[in-house]
Amino acid sequence: MTNILQYKIETAIGECEAHIARIESATAGLKSTFPLSAESLKNLSDQNVALLDQFIYRFTKLQDAIGTRFFPSMALLVIGDEEPRPFLDTLNRLEKAGVLESVEKWQTLRVLRNNLAHDYPDSVGQCADTLNILFNDWKLMRSIFFTARNYFAERILPLLQQNT
């Protein structure tokens, strides 16, 4: 079981690192277009629309990979409890253990992600506002990931290697 969890965590880490690299590439290309207004969002070049799509897609995939693959496996190793729990309870327990910096930050980024998932044509201004916040704050998600990845590398992996 431990080998399977280690494999799941290591593959999730690789996936998250790939998403972060793509986000960083997209944000570098978009830097001059931010902050967005409703008008500038409507008039983005095709190239900037593609970069913005990459940014949104990769951020969504990053949060999904952390939330559905990385954190649940970490919870099993760190907390050792296999009882099904609401995700918020798992987040709170990971925060208490030091794996997660802040449940509040996670939830804030989740709300931003969900706001972008509901793209309404008459709310371009709201979409621009959400994108501006996410563009400035996406590094919180990167920090959340790095904290958990470092916890795994420094505290869990040495124990797993000792037991093999």
BATOR-393693 format. One record per residue (C-alpha): x, y, z. Coordinates in nm, 4 decimals. Each point is the difference from the previous one (the first is absolute). Example, Ala and Ser with C-alpha at 12.3 -4.5 7.8 and 13.67 -1.06 7.14 Angstrom:
+----------+----------+----------+
|        x |        y |        z |
+----------+----------+----------+
|   1.2300 |  -0.4500 |   0.7800 |
|   0.1370 |   0.3440 |  -0.0660 |
+----------+----------+----------+
This chain:
+----------+----------+----------+
|        x |        y |        z |
+----------+----------+----------+
|   0.0000 |   0.0000 |   0.0000 |
|   0.2782 |   0.2438 |   0.0888 |
|   0.1775 |  -0.0591 |  -0.3336 |
|  -0.3234 |   0.0720 |  -0.1843 |
|  -0.0522 |   0.3240 |   0.1958 |
|   0.3587 |   0.1048 |  -0.0630 |
|  -0.0462 |  -0.0624 |  -0.3737 |
|  -0.3290 |   0.1960 |  -0.0013 |
|   0.1639 |   0.2909 |   0.1794 |
|   0.3063 |   0.0032 |  -0.2242 |
|  -0.2085 |  -0.0072 |  -0.3185 |
|  -0.2273 |   0.2733 |   0.1364 |
|   0.3076 |   0.2098 |   0.0810 |
|   0.1271 |  -0.0423 |  -0.3565 |
|  -0.3364 |   0.0994 |  -0.1417 |
|  -0.0223 |   0.3054 |   0.2259 |
|   0.3510 |   0.1107 |  -0.0915 |
|  -0.0910 |  -0.0219 |  -0.3709 |
|  -0.3132 |   0.2116 |   0.0557 |
|   0.2018 |   0.2584 |   0.1938 |
|   0.2573 |   0.0235 |  -0.2806 |
|  -0.2777 |   0.0623 |  -0.2548 |
|  -0.1674 |   0.2578 |   0.2245 |
|   0.3296 |   0.1830 |   0.0426 |
|   0.0496 |   0.0017 |  -0.3762 |
|  -0.3519 |   0.1328 |  -0.0590 |
|   0.0269 |   0.2695 |   0.2676 |
|   0.3332 |   0.1167 |  -0.1422 |
|  -0.1659 |   0.0436 |  -0.3388 |
|  -0.3021 |   0.1762 |   0.1488 |
|   0.1835 |   0.2337 |   0.2373 |
|  -0.0405 |   0.3072 |  -0.2198 |
|  -0.3758 |  -0.0559 |  -0.0459 |
|  -0.0820 |   0.0114 |   0.3712 |
|  -0.1886 |   0.1448 |   0.1722 |
|  -0.2959 |  -0.0721 |  -0.2242 |
|  -0.3116 |   0.2084 |  -0.0433 |
|  -0.3239 |  -0.1205 |  -0.1563 |
|   0.0988 |   0.1811 |  -0.3188 |
|   0.3562 |  -0.1349 |  -0.0158 |
|  -0.1267 |  -0.3527 |   0.0701 |
|  -0.2401 |   0.0225 |  -0.2936 |
|   0.2762 |   0.1264 |  -0.2286 |
|   0.2812 |  -0.2435 |   0.0809 |
|   0.2050 |  -0.1246 |  -0.2923 |
|  -0.0385 |  -0.3636 |  -0.0995 |
|   0.3459 |  -0.0675 |   0.1429 |
|  -0.0927 |   0.1519 |   0.3369 |
|  -0.3320 |  -0.1855 |   0.0038 |
|   0.1970 |  -0.3238 |  -0.0487 |
|   0.2360 |   0.0934 |   0.2842 |
|  -0.2916 |   0.0954 |   0.2239 |
|  -0.1731 |  -0.3295 |  -0.0800 |
|   0.3225 |  -0.1838 |   0.0863 |
|   0.0280 |   0.1918 |   0.3267 |
|  -0.3591 |  -0.0763 |   0.1029 |
|   0.0133 |  -0.3633 |  -0.1143 |
|   0.3307 |  -0.0737 |   0.1708 |
|  -0.1040 |   0.1745 |   0.3216 |
|  -0.3177 |  -0.2088 |   0.0062 |
|   0.1944 |  -0.3196 |  -0.0690 |
|   0.2573 |   0.0908 |   0.2670 |
|  -0.2648 |   0.0495 |   0.2648 |
|  -0.1780 |  -0.3193 |  -0.1055 |
|   0.3211 |  -0.2056 |   0.0113 |
|   0.0859 |   0.1306 |   0.3446 |
|  -0.3516 |  -0.0449 |   0.1326 |
|  -0.0886 |  -0.3371 |  -0.1485 |
|   0.3337 |  -0.1795 |  -0.0201 |
|   0.2705 |   0.1599 |   0.2124 |
|  -0.1801 |   0.1028 |   0.3186 |
|  -0.2074 |  -0.3187 |   0.0438 |
|   0.3129 |  -0.2171 |  -0.0298 |
|   0.1935 |   0.2293 |   0.2331 |
|  -0.2852 |  -0.0187 |   0.2498 |
|   0.0203 |  -0.3784 |   0.0039 |
|   0.3742 |   0.0106 |   0.0679 |
|   0.0065 |   0.2918 |   0.2439 |
|  -0.3241 |  -0.0504 |   0.1892 |
|  -0.0237 |  -0.3738 |  -0.0541 |
|  -0.3755 |   0.0050 |   0.0030 |
|  -0.1792 |  -0.1762 |  -0.2834 |
|  -0.3480 |   0.1065 |   0.1097 |
|  -0.1861 |   0.1858 |  -0.2753 |
|  -0.0257 |   0.3634 |   0.1033 |
|  -0.1253 |   0.3217 |  -0.1518 |
|   0.2808 |   0.1681 |  -0.1933 |
|  -0.0091 |   0.3051 |   0.2273 |
|   0.0684 |  -0.2247 |   0.3000 |
|   0.2965 |  -0.1522 |  -0.1833 |
|   0.1307 |   0.3500 |  -0.0789 |
|  -0.0338 |   0.1053 |   0.3639 |
|   0.1883 |  -0.3082 |   0.1152 |
|   0.2758 |   0.0584 |  -0.2565 |
|   0.0294 |   0.3611 |   0.1133 |
|   0.0298 |  -0.1107 |   0.3612 |
|   0.2750 |  -0.2472 |  -0.0974 |
|   0.1919 |   0.2707 |  -0.1892 |
|  -0.0542 |  -0.1415 |  -0.3489 |
|  -0.2325 |   0.2826 |  -0.1045 |
|   0.0800 |   0.3645 |   0.0718 |
|  -0.3549 |   0.1260 |   0.0163 |
|  -0.3407 |  -0.1507 |  -0.0616 |
|  -0.1303 |   0.3559 |  -0.0405 |
|   0.2410 |   0.0725 |  -0.2867 |
|  -0.0960 |  -0.3279 |  -0.1681 |
|  -0.3696 |   0.0853 |   0.0230 |
|   0.0538 |   0.3527 |  -0.1314 |
|   0.1786 |  -0.1363 |  -0.3063 |
|  -0.2737 |  -0.2598 |  -0.0433 |
|  -0.2641 |   0.2739 |  -0.0086 |
|   0.1985 |   0.1883 |  -0.2669 |
|   0.0312 |  -0.3187 |  -0.2036 |
|  -0.3726 |  -0.0667 |   0.0294 |
|  -0.0800 |   0.3584 |  -0.1034 |
|   0.1938 |  -0.0558 |  -0.3217 |
|  -0.1718 |  -0.3319 |  -0.0661 |
|  -0.3328 |   0.1838 |  -0.0356 |
|   0.0773 |   0.2246 |  -0.2946 |
|  -0.3023 |   0.2194 |  -0.0698 |
|   0.0140 |   0.2292 |  -0.3055 |
|  -0.1666 |   0.2893 |   0.1858 |
|   0.2528 |  -0.0039 |   0.2846 |
|   0.3219 |   0.0863 |  -0.1832 |
|   0.0871 |   0.2594 |   0.2647 |
|  -0.0355 |  -0.2545 |   0.2793 |
|   0.2088 |  -0.2484 |  -0.1988 |
|   0.2732 |   0.2631 |  -0.0484 |
|  -0.0037 |   0.0754 |   0.3730 |
|   0.0270 |  -0.3698 |   0.0862 |
|   0.2837 |  -0.0481 |  -0.2477 |
|   0.1860 |   0.2987 |   0.1448 |
|  -0.0216 |  -0.1463 |   0.3486 |
|   0.0976 |  -0.3479 |  -0.1172 |
|   0.2886 |   0.1358 |  -0.2085 |
|   0.1384 |   0.1713 |   0.3100 |
|  -0.0810 |  -0.2780 |   0.2471 |
|   0.0591 |  -0.3246 |  -0.1893 |
|   0.3413 |  -0.0194 |   0.1635 |
|  -0.1835 |  -0.0827 |   0.3240 |
|  -0.0939 |  -0.3316 |  -0.1629 |
|   0.3614 |  -0.0527 |  -0.1020 |
|   0.1038 |   0.0701 |   0.3592 |
|  -0.2620 |  -0.2427 |   0.1335 |
|   0.1360 |  -0.2670 |  -0.2322 |
|   0.3663 |   0.0681 |   0.0863 |
|  -0.0741 |  -0.0144 |   0.3733 |
|  -0.1670 |  -0.3403 |  -0.0378 |
|   0.2655 |  -0.1270 |  -0.2420 |
|   0.2780 |   0.1056 |   0.2374 |
|  -0.1802 |  -0.1641 |   0.2919 |
|  -0.0102 |  -0.3230 |  -0.1979 |
|   0.3660 |   0.0238 |  -0.1079 |
|   0.1362 |   0.0954 |   0.3406 |
|  -0.2224 |  -0.1857 |   0.2441 |
|  -0.1755 |  -0.2883 |  -0.1736 |
|   0.2344 |  -0.1223 |  -0.2719 |
|   0.2950 |  -0.0628 |   0.2346 |
|  -0.2263 |  -0.2146 |   0.2192 |
|  -0.1264 |  -0.1934 |  -0.3011 |
|   0.3552 |  -0.0595 |  -0.1222 |
|   0.1017 |  -0.1186 |   0.3458 |
|  -0.2703 |  -0.2639 |  -0.0091 |
|   0.1059 |  -0.1483 |  -0.3354 |
+----------+----------+----------+
